Amino acid sequence: MVLSGIKDFLKLETAGGLMLMVAAVLAMVVANSPLAGIYNSLLEVPFTVMLGDFGLSKPLLLWINDGLMAVFFFLIGLELKRELLEGELSDLSKLALPAVAAVAGMVFPAMIFAYFNWGDNIAMQGWAIPAATDIAFALGVLALLGDRVPTGLKVFLLSVAILDDIGAIVVIALFYTSDLSVSSLSVAAVCVALLALMSWRGVRSELAYILVGLVLWVSVLKSGVHATLAGVALAFFIPLAADEDGYSPLRRLEHDLHGPVAFAILPIFAFANAGISLSGLSMGSLLEPLPLGIALGLIVGKQVGVFCLTWLGARLGLGSLPEGVTWSSLYGLSVLCGIGFTMSLFISSLAFEETSVNLLAVDRLGVLAGTLVAAIWGYLVLWKVLPRGPKADPAN
């Protein structure tokens, strides 16, 4: 049952990754066409929600990045809780190598970025941009190899990406917050306490949790802490245990949200954030410290960190490779971990949204260049080393 659930999840994430690619390409085409003015104007359209004297007014782009992405992070939180309690991450013997790989896969890209941008205080705000892996995009690339990819390789990627998401959440919480509002944080604290009480008392109504979660999201949005973290906090209070009828609120929400997130929220985010005008940019622009640090962090830092530290962890006896996974295929997977895209674009928007210097074009150029090279390089390595002919893994 667990294996079947993993396979269903991977299929959905894979299809979503392909949608993500299409949305990113479409955004680039539109941003460099006569429709560019309409595209940019649309993202700046203000939307206001009023309730009595209280209101929220933001341009469409921020509703996408602060609102829709909160749902994405809510889904990540649901997946994290389930995996930690009863999934792949609940087995310490299987957790060690992906954990080492995930940490190294964040530290090495950040170090490479810092090497190129040290001394530039504004650029250094983007140190975490190349540290994240886009699981959906990476699985989309794996899908191009069909049933040659063993399930063990996909599950290892999934484990690394989930732990990578935990790291990204911690980084956002610690390093990408603005001036804090004590009153808003107080309201958020009350919401968290109420969620904890509901969970302790055995409340199983999804609607009740979501209503409190909406108040939590607004209060976190107003507090200076990024609003998407409210989604993660809410997820950890959703009950996982099934009742006598086999109903689990967490599993139900996770199942219901996977489709909308994979096929709507992430493609919308990609379309809104990947549209880079190439006007005034050249190949030489990639050699500027900011995009070069991002691109090399994704291309070089990720593969060195993930592959070398996994090899070292295995030599030290921390764990072993999953069944059907060879060191050559793991290297190809390590290269694919350099596909940052969604989380990298998201962190870049947090890093530079309040600066007076417009760095969004060059930093996104680095993200897209690094992601594209990692995707092609990783695909070619795996195409070369994975077995051809019959199915590589009977579990596929």
Steps between C-alpha positions, in 0.01 A plus 500: 500500500783739589686415177181551300449839664856602417456394137174698469669805654797474265274471195309814602817695581654389171204625296503821703869543424429482129226763544753714686741484208227603255395794721861621535563487125168676431591776748834557328334513158233747613749722687706535182210556261268792421283370787767592757323822599172319566685227694674749732188713543296193593742405777477853642118513507397576861254272675333603825307285748298693759321383814353801675783743569762229453645446155786346307615665178779350292595475132416170332863382511511522880164324535659217303827499694351558847161334459512215250849403615369472856280216371809343341685522832195359678522196274874473569421507871243221464752288308771568756281397792387180332852407388646569844234298682455201274674549167853474367634754749367306801767231454829633636697239304358642175516863615875540556628515142220725362548728804874531440437557129234767566716698746807486275279587204407826672838590651720453191288715264484774765879489534549533125254790487682671788836456325382707203298759692690551827528869581180598317253534786197524272593203282585289807134515601449239228741243647219244543369524141702205360447286811156358413394208278176502298361147545222542241733628229761230575239224483378649175848449354510143634169436327673552166701183572186291546516168681880487485506692829493270807251584772784512753658791313172693497442436872855614583437822305169543680666455841779747421249755365272473805794554737614781272155657541538483879830685466342760271217557748751554781705738284192705406389520864843605630641719225216638288280688743444875510421727796287301740159610628450390860121531482474287185740242642284486813193420291702234315611350833136479614410324174783249546389435858142448382616258229702308757195481729280381213751231408536391866123486545465284189318748275485343154306761302711619206291818476571593863875475446484694174300787655754539780773461238364795300520725807850365562600580140376859520670560837829352379473706180463815711770397748805528274562124496432364153139390468580167335635373832143510633421218259774281647396578858135416426593170334677367806180513704282313250424151643661210314353205689202336333168448680301176510378568145856543371462877456815711553463882472865539403490235230172639365638854476826378351313301238263787418776762473753310289312556176429874542857568619668297225279611214394852600691668784856410398447567126336837588797583725743400224315707241495804731865479605695352207415771248838670457546759233829432322513856373835649598631162615764293326701185563747731670231584757536145632860576593393767750562381859134465600368281216833313474493416871142376472560298183823336620347440841221301334715328239818427698414548867197272499663206327823523702314530828241230437725244332823539699336512842273205416810303398678604819196412713482155341873443558453596866219248533214747544289314245493337160358587161140392430443185302564545129702821548862506381762766566486609137123545512532680833743741336243576231241555772740731686525714187119513475491633858637819345153567358399778736228689312186535720669532840798691357272753328294526817802565723637752249176698524536502880868596486466803278137616528585779746828618348524819301707322235315306229674163493204284398605469136860391560427274797221322312733470202738310730220277629374415152849444357606279791175304491517449122862376507433272800191356332676426168821376663316278747278359228794416275690328783199289596419425135854364469524296822148364556425158347313483171247246380284330763373691797781602731289439806205260525345734757462775238 
